[in-house]
Amino acid sequence: MGLLSNVRTGRKLAALSTVGLVSCAIIGTVAQGAQQIAQNIGGVAASATSTSRGAATTQTSAADLARMAGEVDRLAAGFSY
């Protein structure tokens, strides 16, 4: 009975070893996915910063254009038709 018990124990240990290897592979894949997500979040943050800067530039340009339009109106008012 001792030999049979040792064989069964060996099979159980082999199964546990396989589970451990599969678990390590899964954990590695999850870690890679998490790293890719972190990189993507960094890209989104950089895009948001760039968009914010672009919006500020657009706002400044619109204010300049409004000021110039006012000047044109003032200059045009000096002319008689």
HUFENNOR-V423250 format. One record per pair of residues at least 12 apart in sequence whose ideal C-beta (glycine too) atoms are under 6 Angstrom apart, sorted by the first residue. I is the first residue (numbers start at 1). J is the second residue. If there is no record, write none. Layout:
i=(I/I)
j=(J/J)
//
This chain:
none
//
